[in-house]
Amino acid sequence: MRTVIDVDKDLLELARQELGTLTTKETVNAALKKIAERASRREAFEYWRTRDNTDLLDQKIMKHA
């Protein structure tokens, strides 16, 4: 999908350096992917955080995980 947006050049450059990308398109897509992955990890964490997971604290059980 082609979209035209105004982007802060300084922020784009910082993101490019952090992500190790070469082009604006790569940088924007990599940044969007990072945010989506972070949201997914947060959802998984919240799922497990809100359950009774005493097994996660048991070293005997977790050493085989």
Secondary structure, 3 states (H helix, E strand, C coil): CCCCCCCCHHHHHHHHHHHCCCCHHHHHHHHHHHHHHHHHHHHHHHHHHCCCCHHHHCHHHHCCC
